[in-house]
Amino acid sequence: MSQISQITTGWDEYRRALRSTDQEVFDRLFEYAQLHTDPSTVHKPLFVETPILISMLLEQQLQIDDLEERLDHIEDDLND
């Protein structure tokens, strides 16, 4: 069982308390963490959840950057 899987299991009770739509978002956050597990394995933090949370934030920021870039292109096209 991977470190992320172990930590996810520790959040099961919290997840069950969420609304079903929020559970889907919660699950997606841990999927994001899985995308960036390599860097998190070299870092030995005080709290084991820290690299997982950073991985989630990293993936979200990448998606935000992509959306901003797409929006800029759309705005440019509309202004032309």
N, C-alpha and C positions, 0 to 999 in steps of 0.2 A: 504494500500500500504506500503510495507516494505521500510526501509531506503535506501536499495540498489536500489530498483525499482525507488524511487524518484530521486536518484542521477543519475541513468542510463538515466532517462527521460531528465535530464538536459544536458546530453551529446549527445542527438539525432542529433543535428545539426552537431556536430563534426563527429559523426558516418557516417552520410549521405555524408560527404565530402571525406570520405576514399574510396579507391578502394574496390571493392566487396570482394576480397581476404583478405584485411586488416579488413574489417567489420566482417568477420568470426572470425578472431583472436581477435578482440576487444570484440565481444560477448562472446567468450570463457573466456576472462579475467574476465568478470563479472560473468560468471558461476563459475569460481574458487572462486570468492569472496563469492558467495552463500554457498560454501562448508564450509566456516569458519566464518559464521555470528555470532555464539554464542560468541566467544571471543571478537568480535568487539563491541558487545552490552554492555559489561561491561566497556569499555574504553571510556572516555569522552574527545576526542581530541579537540584541537583548531579548526581544520578543519575537518568537518564531513567525508570528503573523505579519510582521513588518514587510518582508520582501514580497509576500503575496499581495498585500494592499498596494505596495508600490507598483507591482506588475499590473494590477487592475487599473490604477491611475494612469500608467503609461499607455495601456491599450485605449483607454477612454480618450486620452489626449491625442493619440494618433488619429482616432476617429473624428474628433473635433477639428483637428487640423485639416483633415481631408474634406470635411463638410464646409469649412470656411473657404478652402480653395475652390471647391465647386461653386459655392455661392459667389465668390469673386468673379469667376468666369461667367456665370449667368448674368451678374450685374453688368459686366463689361459688354456682353452681347446685347443686353437691353439698351445700353447707352450708345451703342454704335448705330 
